[in-house]
Amino acid sequence: MAIVKMSNFSLFAFDSERENLLHELQKFKYVHFLNLDKDAAIKQEGLRSVQVPESIVAVDEEISRVSYAIDILSKYHIRESGIKALKKGLEDFNFRELEEKANSIDYFPIYNKLRGLWAEKENLRQEIVHLETTKEELSPWIQLNSPIKSLNFEQSEVFLGTIPKKLRERLNVDLSGTTYTYSEIVSEDKDNLYVLALSSKCEKEIVKEILRNNNFSKANLIGEDSPQEEIFKINNRIKELHDEINAYENSIRDLTEHLPSLEIVYDYLLNKKLRVASSGKFLMTESVNVIKGYIPTDMEEDFTEAVKAALDNVYYLELVKAETDDPSVPILLKNSKFVQSFEALTGMYALPRYKEVDPTPFLAPFYLIFFGMMAADVAYGLIMLIGSFMALRKFNLVESTKKFVRFFYYLSFSVIIWGFLYGSVFGGIIPMKALFNPAEDYQSLLILSIVFGLIHIFFALGLKAYMYIRDGKVLDAVYDVGFWVLALVGAIVYLVSGVVALPAAAKSISSIVMTLGMVGIVATGGREAKGMAGKIGGGIYSLYGISGYVGDFVSYSRLMALGLAGGFIAGAVNMMAGMLAEKGIIGMILAVVIFIFGQLFNLGLSLLGAYVHTIRLTFVEFFGKFYEGGGKEFNSFRSKPKYINLK
């Protein structure tokens, strides 16, 4: 359990069989390839990079076509939503089923038809845009009753256009000096005047100069009839175009029945692309591919069978157990269903290195206890329990979502238990005998929180000692754990003896134990430094780290503080609701509203606070004592599906 043991494989196979090999390995799934193209040492041995096949271009084109079709059909497809959609969930496939289903779907005719329909629809839409622009240009001239085609005369010159509104007076003055020119302001808007000027040929140049000096901008009206009649015709044409567009959209809507099939093809093509692209991680001689990577040790036999099936026994395969200190070993976690629900927390921090232990099984019970202590309320826990249980039973969730819901399902039990211990149901709306009354026994809760912190931290130190001893570093376990345990235990007992009546010998013994631990820390804390001064200085600096432990212990007081805060907020909501309930019918209605929304708000706040602060205690106080992380995730030979559940 925990970190899956890995085996390193080296495989030599003929280049001509590469496609068959990759196909079988993708069915197998649990293969993590090393990128040999970046390994300079191996490339110096005369090997060259394997070129990614040109077929990847064809796969990319297929993905692009299918994605194009999905994007369009998704705009018209009415998906199920709400509870019904959650119940149905995504369709389940194993890889063989996915491949068979995808290969049976001829998506190309659907794509071609859809592309043609969409292109025609878009052409019509562009025509509407053009007509709307023309209509907008004609609108200011709607009061012009003359047909547009008649605005050309043999003996006269017509000027149609705009000038800035602020130049109205200046234009009038300038045109008043002409003899054979008529001008009219047809309409105006916020900024411009729409001007019609009719001039004889003999004054044409004069008028043109006047208009130019007044920032005249010529209007080019399109059409034959009057602007009003042209706008009427445009409106009719736009209506016709909308009808045609609706017809095309109905045809596209009829194709939405093919959307699920296209989504299956899309997810398969992503896996096909991954299969083709992975060739870029290999090296080769003239005709032989060199492939290296990792597989789970307990799958060696299945891996060998997959290679045999693909290569017909014409290959060389070497399998070696991965070395513990090898930093390139990818990490794959394998835990019980309960522990799996907490793996996301480890992933948020960092995956363990191969030589470390998986901290998830150890953090899970502490997280469960701490979360419940912070969010303690029977009613809140029951809401979590019922909601998560129904979701797990009734909804077809993807695996990641299912783990997240299961995470809160397990946490709900802790919230309920601590709710009973605190005697809290919606902050005390139902009287209940409690083991701890948070409002009165806060000192006891503070002591309990610190005790939990001591257990949490000493457990982490125990894990650190275990890893040292497992790796044959017994003295390091004594130096980096044993002396610290002596110093901390001695200091704690010594301080407690000053507050609590303990046997007289306890204080003396604890001071001796504390001194031995501190001397040991100073003597060994700087053992890797050079020179006696460096070793002593390093040891003293290590001892200074004891102040950090004081802060760590105090940090666990948040277990009490958040539990109290949630209870007090819930109590305040109940108090406000109770006061309103005494004010008649309207007051009772408002009381119900305040109670429901107030308690829901406090539920969300309590769960968020418990989630965040328990993570903080885990990452800082717990992981900080023994865990480094930094492992590389095992990349299975599958693409993450978008539209299906791929088993």
Secondary structure as GFF3:
##gff-version 3
##sequence-region A 1 647
A	DSSP	beta_strand	2	3	.	.	.	ID=ss1
A	DSSP	beta_strand	6	14	.	.	.	ID=ss2
A	DSSP	three_ten_helix	15	17	.	.	.	ID=ss3
A	DSSP	alpha_helix	18	28	.	.	.	ID=ss4
A	DSSP	beta_strand	32	33	.	.	.	ID=ss5
A	DSSP	three_ten_helix	36	38	.	.	.	ID=ss6
A	DSSP	alpha_helix	40	43	.	.	.	ID=ss7
A	DSSP	beta_strand	48	49	.	.	.	ID=ss8
A	DSSP	alpha_helix	55	76	.	.	.	ID=ss9
A	DSSP	alpha_helix	82	88	.	.	.	ID=ss10
A	DSSP	beta_strand	92	93	.	.	.	ID=ss11
A	DSSP	alpha_helix	95	103	.	.	.	ID=ss12
A	DSSP	alpha_helix	108	138	.	.	.	ID=ss13
A	DSSP	three_ten_helix	139	141	.	.	.	ID=ss14
A	DSSP	three_ten_helix	148	150	.	.	.	ID=ss15
A	DSSP	beta_strand	156	164	.	.	.	ID=ss16
A	DSSP	three_ten_helix	165	167	.	.	.	ID=ss17
A	DSSP	alpha_helix	168	175	.	.	.	ID=ss18
A	DSSP	beta_strand	181	188	.	.	.	ID=ss19
A	DSSP	beta_strand	192	200	.	.	.	ID=ss20
A	DSSP	three_ten_helix	201	203	.	.	.	ID=ss21
A	DSSP	alpha_helix	204	213	.	.	.	ID=ss22
A	DSSP	beta_strand	217	218	.	.	.	ID=ss23
A	DSSP	alpha_helix	227	254	.	.	.	ID=ss24
A	DSSP	three_ten_helix	255	258	.	.	.	ID=ss25
A	DSSP	alpha_helix	259	277	.	.	.	ID=ss26
A	DSSP	three_ten_helix	278	281	.	.	.	ID=ss27
A	DSSP	beta_strand	283	284	.	.	.	ID=ss28
A	DSSP	beta_strand	288	296	.	.	.	ID=ss29
A	DSSP	three_ten_helix	297	299	.	.	.	ID=ss30
A	DSSP	alpha_helix	300	311	.	.	.	ID=ss31
A	DSSP	beta_strand	315	321	.	.	.	ID=ss32
A	DSSP	beta_strand	330	331	.	.	.	ID=ss33
A	DSSP	beta_strand	333	334	.	.	.	ID=ss34
A	DSSP	alpha_helix	337	340	.	.	.	ID=ss35
A	DSSP	alpha_helix	343	349	.	.	.	ID=ss36
A	DSSP	alpha_helix	360	374	.	.	.	ID=ss37
A	DSSP	alpha_helix	378	394	.	.	.	ID=ss38
A	DSSP	alpha_helix	399	422	.	.	.	ID=ss39
A	DSSP	alpha_helix	442	470	.	.	.	ID=ss40
A	DSSP	alpha_helix	474	477	.	.	.	ID=ss41
A	DSSP	pi_helix	478	482	.	.	.	ID=ss42
A	DSSP	alpha_helix	483	497	.	.	.	ID=ss43
A	DSSP	alpha_helix	504	524	.	.	.	ID=ss44
A	DSSP	alpha_helix	532	544	.	.	.	ID=ss45
A	DSSP	alpha_helix	546	555	.	.	.	ID=ss46
A	DSSP	alpha_helix	558	581	.	.	.	ID=ss47
A	DSSP	alpha_helix	584	616	.	.	.	ID=ss48
A	DSSP	pi_helix	617	622	.	.	.	ID=ss49
A	DSSP	alpha_helix	623	626	.	.	.	ID=ss50
A	DSSP	beta_strand	632	633	.	.	.	ID=ss51
A	DSSP	beta_strand	645	646	.	.	.	ID=ss52
###
